[in-house]
Amino acid sequence: MKMLQSLRDKLGPLSITSGARCEQHNKDSGGYPKSAHLQSMGADIRIYGPRALALVDHARRVGFSGIGIKQKGEHKHRFIHLDILPRQALWSY
């Protein structure tokens, strides 16, 4: 939460579309079976354009270890996934 707050302090309001999930919700939303959301260690943020790039940059600086980027399609479906699992990873959807 402190790391997410740091992002808000830097970028202004953020629309978090997913945080902690139960197994059923994760399955229903097409989530990865070992998702960081299941451990309350991940968040998806609806964001696109220059703010998305700034979010990724600042997220790395504050210590997020996993960053998933979906920036194709309609703006309402674009997001950045951030997590704090014990590994370094960057991927696109």
Secondary structure, 3 states (H helix, E strand, C coil): CHHHHHHHHHHCCCEEEECCCCHHHHHHCCCCCCCHHHHCCEEEEECCCHHHHHHHHHHHHHCCCEEEEECCCCHHHCEEEEECCCCCEEEEC
